[in-house]
Amino acid sequence: MRSNLEIFDREISAQLEQLFYKPDLRRDVQFVFRVNSVSKKEKEVKFLISVIKKTAEKNKIWASFSDLAASNDSVFNAFIIDIISLGVKYPGFANNKFLGTKIVHRQLTAVIRVEAAGVNYFYNNTDSILINYKDRVDYNDIEDIETEDYNFTRASHPHASVWEEIVFPAAIIIVSVAAAVLFFTIRSK
């Protein structure tokens, strides 16, 4: 079972690669990235920078994350990336058997705006990275697939019924105690 962070990484990386190979975009010059989060969440920015670095390295692209990396008289690609939203939802149970298997729907969504411009050569393009990944996960695996350091990988999830979590176990304990008391009461006579 892949974690939420691994899925975000894979999905964003795949769409970034497509942007790196757009027609008319020069890949022989430096790529200067500036990453922002609309909601001002630094962990989102940190995560996206790591994905960009890994994807750029894989595609042999000269990447930088400093505005000072390229001078105004040089030719380079400027990428402004705005994270609009990044998150996970567990909308409900896909399978909820009483005292049995519980499967939960998982939905990962992302909206990321990417503005690319060629500096000192003509290239201008605005794209979006849109992710709407859906699958199912085992209820007991939810804590394992979320990453504590990144809030956007965590969400509230549906809970088992009160009957299943409290009433039924309490009834089993009461019946077991009653059986033990009756056993010893009858035996002692």
C-alpha angles and dihedrals in degrees: 000000000000119000123242090250092053091051092049089048094050096044096046092044092052092052093044090055089057090053092050090058100048114138115264093021109123113227095183093075134066121283113217114197130197114186123196134177115217089209091048094241109157094195090061090052092046091051095047092048090054091050091049092049092050093046093046091050091049091052094043094243121156101235132184133176100200127091086216092059095089129036123226092248094056128083115248144138117255116204120189109191121190120190104215097174138349123176155124132239132188100201097184149301120314091187125011113174117181107258088348143079117345119194121185130201112241124200124184117191134182136173115190124170117212122194114187126186134174111230113217091002130064115268127122127163138155119200139162132227105217122184126184104163118174132183142129129264135187112263091231092054096058095096090048095052095049121082114223095209094056116059092193089068092057132073140158112273134203116272131221116257122279088241091058097041102039117004100047096047090046090050091051091051093047092048091047092050091046091050091050092048092048091046093054093040093053092042094052093057 
